[in-house]
Structures are given as structure tokens and as C-alpha cells.
Amino acid sequence: MTAPFELTDDSVVVIIGTGAGGGVLANELAQKGVSVVSLEAGGRYLPEDYVNDEWESFGQLAWTDPRTTSGDWRVAKDFSGLPAWIVKAVGGTSTHWAGASLRIQEHEWKAATNYGSVQGANLLDWPIDLAEMEPWYDLAEKKLGVTRTNGWPGLPGNNNYKVLEKGAKALGYKEVHTGRMAINSVDNDDRMACQQTGFCFQGCKWGAKWSSAYTDIPRGEATGNLEVREKCMALRIEHDADGKVTGVVYADESGAEQRQAARVVCVAGNSFESPRLLLNSASSMFPDGLANSSGQVGRNYMRHMTGSVYAVFDKPVRMWRGTTMAGIVQDEARHDPSRGFVGGYELETLSLGLPFMAAFLDPGAWGREFTTALDGYENMAGLWIVGEDMPQETNRVTLNHDVKDAHGVPVANVKFTDHPNDVAMRTHAYKQGAAIYDAVGATRIFPTPPYPSTHNLGTNRMSEKPRDGVVNKWGQSHDIANLFVSDGSQFTTGAAENPTLTIVALAIRQADAISGMMAKNEI
């Protein structure tokens, strides 16, 4: 074993974050013989540590450091300190994700070209396309064990799925199945098949769901080329007189400041913490923050157009039994402006436990209408809407200098306001979700507002031209050759699909690019 590495070792790649982007990148580089130090703000929890209880698990895994929220979205009113639920632990939000693993469609890579000018939207084509990404998607699907790919069967359908399927088919929908999920449907990769426990968001106690916490990270460590430093919060990235990054200053578990020297720095802290770190690393040479000559760091925050529809029936459904999100209707995930909006959306099964259902069904509500809805919990079925929202320059992460974290560093303020296209799409999706449940005899239907838990994208977006974004097609910052972004913040547009598969595919591809650039001494 060669790890641990010296703080002064300037031959290492420092990766900030160990989730779907950072965790995969760390392992891929370690497998290629590259020395990696991963800084993880949270602790390490493995399947035996996960808790099958929603509130207790939230306390164990969630990032509850202070953040602030602005804009006219519902989350700013209902959950102002929690603009999104992301995980603070080794494995990042790959611990909490549902497992849905869908490829971004061909037309979505070139949204500006295919959708045309959309007033108020800051649309841009990705500098890559589906043809370029297909071999990397192949590798990602094999890594994650995605059902309905590579000969792996789909997961079984629970009652929540059966209700959705019957209603969707009654409406004439065709693309209805139990999804492409990074959850083992058979024993695979030294991990058992899904046991249908239903606590997918609380960390999979069986290890059936892929998470970098117990796959990529330990495998990278086993090479001797990866050292993970947990409970180490990155504070700022430093650079030399030539503008090359030289190291990362972080607070260790005791709160003491340390500095790890670096040959390359990769930022993979999610779409809030990644821009926050770049902005907090401002210097006299980079007064607006690192990689920000375009002024685009923190801008174009996307979280997907979301919402939920729940329905009550006259017989028990017990939607909480079985995989949380193994069910999808994909027919609406097309670009068809005749519906009154550009882009499309997916409808995916979703069950919440009773504690979260009480909190999120109608935040702050009480009274007979609300309590009778909870009385119908056993007879309830539910779905989640996930669609392409429009990037807007004004939807952004900035620093709130009035609020500091435990280390005295300004926190992220997340400003978000729906674009009219998002509103039109959500209205259409609520109608279709209700129609699905109406078709199978629902007695009550509840469209619910978006949760704070969602997909965080954009804020350090990829662009062909430096003036339009933050990083190039490899996730390499336009301004600083040895600084990379390795998470969902590099997304140019959001597409309709759950993003993790694409984050993983981009990380595998980026590892290939970084190791190649290092071998040629380009970085």
C-alpha cells in the first residue's frame, strides 16, 4: 500500500467529494496508477450502518450545514435552509439516490439547436453528443449493473408499479416498465439482488443498489493509489503566479487547517458546494473566483422540473413495499412543442414513508383535508415527475457573506425561480399523472409541490466557447488547465433523465482524459 500521501506531495490528483462523480473518478484514476487524495466533508457509513428510518437516516446522512435560499420557488418558503437534500458522507448522494439510470436522449444534447430560442432561457448545446457518449454509457451501465442492459433482467413490479402500469396503459402509453435501475435484479458484482425493503433513499442495507461508498471507493483504496480523508472540508483552492492550481486548503476532523499540494484538482461537491468553493477561492489574480472569467460560475442552476401526484384508492396498495422507484412511463420524455412547452418529462413511481409523507404532502398544512389524506396512506399510490427545466442565468448559487459555516466560510445562497416552460410542463404532467390514476379508479388525487430533494445540475456548465460556460468537453476549466469539474454542475442542460448515469459516464471518460494529459505532461 502506497497511501497515505504526504501533504507536500505535489504529484497527486486531489478530488473534492466522493459521490457518483468524484468517487468514480478517484477509482478510475487509481486503477490507472495515478495517485489520488480524496477529500470528503462527511464521515464513512457502510450498509451495516444505514438506518431504515426516514428521520434518523436523514440525521445520519444529510448535508445540514447552513445554506440560504431565495427566489419565488416553493422550497424557499417551506424549506429555506434546505434548498436540496444532498448527502454528507463517503459515497455522497449515490447513497441516497433511487437508482434510476437513463441515458440522455440525442435531441437533449443539443437543446439550443433543437428547441430554438426560448425567451428567458440560457440554452446552449453541449459540446458533446450521444454518439460520443455511447461507449462511456456502455461502461457506466456495466459498472452500475443497470437492469435491462447487458442481459440483466428488470426488477419485479410492486403494487405501486402495478397501479401505475395499469393506468398508463389504459391511457395508451407504451413505454412503461420497471425502469433501468442501478439495483441488482440478480446477484452481481459480489453484491446480492434487491430484497425489496423499500428504504432506497436511506442507504441500501443490502448493497444491492450501486453506491460509490462500497464499490468504487474501496476498490480504489485497494490499489494503494487512493487515500480518502473523511470529515475533511475543502475551504479554498490555491494557485501559483502562473495561475495553475497548486493545492487545496481544508479543515480536518479537528477543525485544524491543512494544505494538500496537488498536480491536478477536481471539484466534485455537487452543484452547490462546487461553485461555492470556486467562488470562495477568489484571489487578486482571479477576483471573481476560480474558473470564472465568463462570470458563469454559479449560474444556470437547474434542479429538474418536478412535483408528485399521489392517489387514494378504495383498496390497500401499500406503496412502501418494494423498490422506491422501480417504475417509469417514458412516453412524455419527447420534444413535442404542440403540448405547449419544449423538452419532455418522465413519470416514475415514488413512495414516501409516513414521516416524510406528513412533511412533504402539503408543507405546513393541517386540518381535515390533510389528515384524511394521511388516513388513506395504506391505500395510496404515488409517482414523481422529473422533466427538463430551463437553464436561466438568474437561477444561481452565490456566496452569502452574512452567513458563515462552522469554519467561517460564506455559505451558498441558492436562488431559483421557475421558467414559464417549467410551469407549463408541470401543469401538463400533473394532468397526465391524475389521468393515470383516474383510469384505475382513484377516489382522491393530490398533486404535491416539489420536494427539497432533487437533482442539482448546472452552475459550472460545459461549453464550446470559454465565454459561455466554465469547463470544456472534458470538464477541464477553460481558464486553468489543471482544474476540473467532475460532478453534475458541469451539465450544460438538464435533459429529462435522472442524471447519475451521465455523471458516472462523464467521470469514466474524464479519468481517461486526465491520465492521458498527465502522461503527455499537458497538466
N, C-alpha and C positions, 0 to 999 in steps of 0.2 A: 504494500500500500504506500503510495507516494504522498497522499494528502495526510495531514493538513499542510497548507501552504503558508509561507511567511508573509507578513503584512507588506514587506518591501518587495515581494516577488512581482516584478512588472512584466512577467511573461504570461500571466493568467488572463483569461476572459472572466470578467465579473458580470454576473447576471443577477438582476434585481427582481425577485419574485420566482416562485416555483410552481406556478399553475400550468394550465394547458399550453401556454406559450413558453414561459421560462423553464418549466420542468422538463418539457420535451427537448427544448434546445440544449439544456445542460447535459442530458443523457446522450443526445446525438453527437455533441461535440466530444464528450468524454469517450464515447465508443471509437471516435476517430483519433484518439490520442492527444486531444487538446486539454490543457489544464484549465479547470473551471472552479471558481469560487461563487457559490450562490448565496445571496443574502435574502433571508426570509424574515419578514417582520413578525410572523406568528410562531407558535410552537408546533410540535410534531404530534399528530394523533393518527393512530392506525385503526383498522376495522374493530379491533377489540376495545378501543377507547370510545368509539362512536356511541351516541345515546339515542335510543328510539323514543324520543320525547321532544316535541317541537320546541318548546320554550327552553328547556335545559340545553338542547343541542345548539340553539341559537346563541346562548350564552357561551358555549364552548368554542364555536367556530366563527361567529360573525365578526366583521370588522366594525367595532363600535366606537372607535376613536372619533373625536368630534369632526363633523362636516357641517356645512350650511347649504341652504337651498334657496333659490329664488326663481322667478318666472311664474306663469299662471297655471302650471300643471297641478293636478290634484295632490301629487306627492308633497309639494311644497307646503300645503296646508295640513295634510294628515300625518306626514312622516318627515318633518322638516330637518331632523338630524340624521335621517337615513334615506338619502336620495337613491340608494341601491343597496341591496344585500349582497355584499361580497365577502369572501372568506379570508380570515387572517390566520393562516396555518400552512404548513408544508403541504403542497398539493393545490393551494389556492382554491379558486372556486370550482376546480374539477372535482372537489369533494362534494359540493352542494348541487352541481348541475343534474338535470334529469337524465341526460344521456342521449338526447335526440341528435343524430349525426347525418345531416343533409348537405349535399353539395350545392353551392351557389350555382344558379342556372346561367346558361350562356348569356341571355339578354341582360342579366343583372350586373355583369362585369362592366358593361358599357351603358350605364344608366343615362348619362348625359346625351349620348347619341340616340338611344332608343326611346327615351321619354321626351326628348326635346326640351325646350325652355319651360321651366316650371317657376312661375313668379314667386320670389322669396326663398327659393331653394338654391343651395350652393352645390348643384350637381356637378360631378366630374367623373369621367371614365377612369376605371382602374388602369394602371399601366401594365397589367397582365390580363390574361383571358382564360377561359375554361380549357382550351386546348393545352396551354402551357401548364395549367394546374393539374390536369388529369393524372399524370404519373405520380404526383405528390399526394393527390387524393387516394390513389390506389394504396400507397404506403401507409397513409394515415388510417384508412379503413382496416388494413391488416393489423396495424398496431393496436387499434382500439377494439378490434373484434366486432365490428359493426354488423348487426343482424341484416339478413337479406343481401349480404355481399359475400363473396368468397365461399359460397356454399353453406354459410351459416343460416339456419332457419330463423324465421321471425319468432318473437316472443308470443306466448299464448295471450289471448284476449280475455281480460277480466270483465266483470259486469259493466263497469263504466264504459269500456270499449264497445261491448255488445249493444248497449243503448245507442251510442254514437253511430256505430256502423249501420244499425237498422234504420235510424232516422236519416242518415246521409244517403243511403241507397234509395230510400223512399223518395228523396228529392232528386234522384238521378245522378248523384255524384258517383264517379267511377274510381278515383284514386284514393281508396280507403283501405287501410291495413294497420297492423300494429307497429308500423314505423321501422325506420333504420336506427337502431339503438346501440350505443356502446355499452351494452349489458349482455353478458354471456347468456345465450339461449341454450347452449350446451357447454360442458366443461371445456375450457380453452385457456391456453397461456398460463398453466399452473393455477388457474382460478376456477372456482365452481360456477355452475349455472345459477341464474336468478332463482331465489327462493320465494319471490312474490310477497316479501314482507311489507312493502308499501312505504318505507321510510327512506326513499331515494334521496330526498333533499337533506337528510341528516347524516350523510356519510353511509355508504353501503357496508353493513356489518359483515357481509359475506365476501366482499371483494369481487362480486360478480360484475359490478359496474366499474368501468375503467376510471381510474384517477391516477394522476402522476405521483400522488403521495406514496402508493405502494406498488407502482410498476416502474416508471422511468427513473424516478429519483433513486431508489435503492439499486437499480441496475447500473446507473451512472456511478454511484458510490463504489460499487463492487469492482469497477475498473481501476480504482486508485487514482483516477484523474479528476474526481469531483469531490469538493468539500462543501457541504451545506452548513451554513451558520444560521441557526434558528434564533428567533427573538432578537434579530438584528435589523434595526430600522434605518434604511438609507436616508441621509439628510441632505446631501448635495454631491454633485459630480464635479470634480476639479479638472482643470486643463492647464496646458503649458503656454508659453509665449507664442507658439505657432498655432494655437487653437486646437491642438489634439487633446483628447481627454487622457488623463494620466492616473486617475484613481477615484475611489468613492469613499466619502466620509460617512460613517454610520454610527449609530448608538448601539452598543452591545446590550446584553441582557441586564447588566447592572446599571445601564444608563451612561456609561463612560463612552466618550468619543474615540473611535478608532479610524484609521485610514488604510484601506486596502489599495495598493498600487495595481494598475491594470494596463494591459496592452490594448484591450477592447472592452467597452462597456455596453451591455444590452439591457434595456429597460423593459420590464415585463410586469408592471404593477397594476394592471387594469387601467381603464380609461379615465379614472380619477387620479390615482396615485402617480401614474407615468407622467402626464403633463404637469402635475403639481411638483414633481421632483425636478423636471427640466426648468420650470419657472423659478423654483427656489434655488437653482444653481446659477442664477444670473451673476455676471461679473462685469468688470469695466470693459472687457473685450466683447462680451455678449450681454449688454444691459437689459435686454428684454427676455433673457433666459436662453438656455442652450437650444440649438437647432431651430431657432425661431426667427430667422431673417425674413421669413414670409409673413410673420405675425399670425400664423395659423396654429401654433401650439395651443391646445385647449379648445380650439374652435371645432364646429361641426360635430358636436356631441350628439350621438344617436343612441336610442335605447330600445328600438323597435316599437312599432305601433302595437299596443297590447290592450288587453281587457279580458274579462272572463264572462262566460254565461253558465249559470247553474240552473237546474230544473228539478222540480219535485214531482214524483210520480206516486201513484196510489199503492205501489208495492215496493218492498225494500230493494235497493240497488247495492248498498254497501260499497260505495265507490272507493273507499280507502283500502280495500283488499286488493293486493296485486300491485304491479309496477305503476308508479305515479303517472307516467306519461307515455305508456305504450299504446298509442292510437293516434292516427292522423288522417285528416282529409286534406288532400293537396290540390284539389281541382281549382281553388281560387288563387293559387300561387302563380298566376299567369299575368302577363301585362295585357290588359284589355280596358283601354280608356273609356269604352262605352258604359262601364259601371260607374263612371264619374270620378275616377282617380287613376293615377299612374301607379305601376307596380302591383304587387299582389300580397296575399297572406295565407298562412296555414291555420288550420284549426286542429288543436292537439288535446287529447284527454288530459285532465288535471284534477287531482283530488287534493284537498287540504284537510288536515286533521281538524278536529273540533276547535282547539285553541286558536289556530290560525284562521279558521273559517269565521270565528266570532270577531277576530280583529280586522279581517280584510273584506268581509262580505259587503259591509257598508260602514266605513270607518266612522266611529263616533255615534252611530245610530243606537237607539234603544226603543222600547215600546212594542206594541203587539205585533206589528208587521214584521219587525226584525226577529223577535223571539219565536214567533210561529215558524219563521223560516228555519231557525236552528232546530226547532222541534221536528222538522221534516228531514233532518240530517241523514237518517238511515235510508231514506227514500230518494236521496239526491244523486244526480249525475252532474258532471261538470266538464267544461272544456276551456282551454286557454287560446286566445287569439295572438298570433305573432305575425306581424307584417312589416313591410319595408317602410320605414319613416324617412322623411326628407331631411338631409343634412342642411342645417342653417348656421351661418356664421355666428349668429347671436345666441345660439344654444351652445353654451361653452362652460368650461372649467376655468375659473380664475382663482387667484390667491385671496383669501380673506385675512387681511393683516390685523384685523381686530380680534380674531380668534386664533389661538395658538394651541398646538398639541402638547403632549407631555414633555417634548424636547424643545419647546419654544419656537417651533417652526409654523409659519402660517398654514392654515388648513385650506382644503379645497372648498370653494363655493361652486355649486352646480346649478346653472341657470338653464331652464328648459321651458319652452312654450310650444304647444302643438302647432304644426303647419296645417293649413286648411286641408291639404291632401290626406294628412293623418286622420283628421276628424271625419272626412268623407269615407275613408276606408274603414274606420272603426264603426261608424254607423251602419255601413253595409254588412260588416262582419257580425255585429250584434243581431241584425235582422236574420242573417243566414243561420247563426247559431240557434236562435229562438225557433226558426222554422224546422231545424233538425229535430229539436225536442218536441215541438208541436206535432210533428209527423208520427211520433210514437206515444202520444197521449199524455204529455206533461200537464199537471194540474196548476203549477205556478212556474214562472220563469223569472230569473233575476240576472239582468246584465250587471256586472260589477266593475268598478273603476280599476285602473291599472294598479298593480302592487308595486312596492318599492323594489321587489326582487325582479330583475330583468336582465337583458343583455346590454352591456355597456360597450359602445363602439365609437370609432372616430376619435377626435381630439389630437391625434398625431398622424394625419392621414397620408397615405401613399399618393404620389403624383408624378407625372412625367416631368413637369417643369418645376424647378425649385420654388417659384413664386406662388404656386397653387397649393402647396402642402408642406409636409415636414420630412418625409422619407421617400426614397426611390423604390423601385420594384423589388428590391431585396430587403426592405425595411432599414436600409442604411440612411442615416440622416443626410440631407442634401448639403448641410453646412460643415459637418465634422465626419471625416471618413471612418474613424474608429468608434463611432457612436451609433448604436442600432436601437430600433424599437421592435419588440418581439411579442406583442400581445394584440388584443382586438382593437387597441387605439389606432393601429395603422390602417384600419378599414377605410376605404375611400367612400363607399356607400354601404348601406346595411344589408341589402337583399332581404328576402322574406324568410330565409332559413336560419335556424338556430346556428350560432357562429362557431361553436367549438371545433368541429371537424376542420373547418377552414383555418382556424388559428393553429391547430396541430399540423396541418399540411404545410402552412407557411413556415412553421418552426423547423420542420424537417428540411425544407428547401433552403431556409436561411442558414442552417448549420452547414449544409453543403457549400453554400456561397462563402461563409465566413472562413471555413477551413481552407477553401481554395485561395481566398485573398491572403490569408496568413502565410500559406505555403509560397505564394509569389511575392511576399513582403510588400503587398499593397496596403496592408494595415498592420 
